[in-house]
Amino acid sequence: MIIEKIKEFFETEPDFKSRIFKEIKDTDSLIDSGIIDSLGTLKLVTFIEETFSIEIEMEDLNEKNFATLKDLAEFINHKLNKD
């Protein structure tokens, strides 16, 4: 469910929609594939915070949490279960 919501965001948000050249796989690198950059990360963080009602701290913004859709879903799931 988490991954599907993030994919939908990427596929419908104009800033991301134009960057997607193929279907995003759960293990594709979001940075290396060019899907997210620094500005995109800010938009993604805002989307995640609003959609999942979680707060993302500065220390959460790292490659481990935002590398792939799978990593991002695991991070969100952890935050949801932590609060």
N, C-alpha and C positions, 0 to 999 in steps of 0.2 A: 504494500500500500504506500509506504513512504517513497520508494523508488518511482512508482507510477506518478505520484504527485509532482516529484521533481522533474521527471521527464516531461510531463505536461507543461510545467512552467517553462522549461527550455524550448519546447516546441511552439509555445504560444506567445512568449515574450518577444517583442520585435528585436530587441538587441541581441538575443540569442538565436532566434529563428534563422536569421541570415547566416549564422556561423555553422549551422548543422548541415553537413553534406551527406550524412548517412545516419542510419538509426544508431542511437547511442546504446552501447552495450554497458552492462553493469560494471564491467572491469576496465572500460576505456579511461585513459587518463584525461581528465577534464581540462587540465592545463596544457599538456602536450598536444592535444587534439585541437587546441585553439578555441574551445567552447567558452572557457572563462579566462578572464584577465583580471587585473586589479579592480577595475570598475565593475566588471561582471560579478566579482566576488562580493562586493558591497550590495549589489542588487539581490544576489542569491541569499545573502545573510538576512536581508530585510524580509524577503519572501519566507524563509525558514522560520524566522522569529514570529512573523504574523500568522503563518499557516499552522504551525505546531505549538504556538504559545510557549516558546522557550526563549531564554536569553543566551546569546552567544557572547562569551567573554573574549577579550583580546588574545588570551593564551589558547583559546580554542581554534583560532585562525592559523592553522598550520597545514602543511602538505599531507600529513597523516590523515587528518579528518576530511579534507577536501580533495583528495587525489582522484577518487572514482565515485561513481554513484553508490557502489556497494559500501565504500568507506564512509561516505556521507550519510547513508541510511543507518549504518551502525552507530555513528556519532549521534545522530538525532535520536535514535532509539535509546541510547545510553542516557542522553539528557532528559528524555521523557520519563525514564524509569528512576532517574536520580532525584527529580523534583517531587 
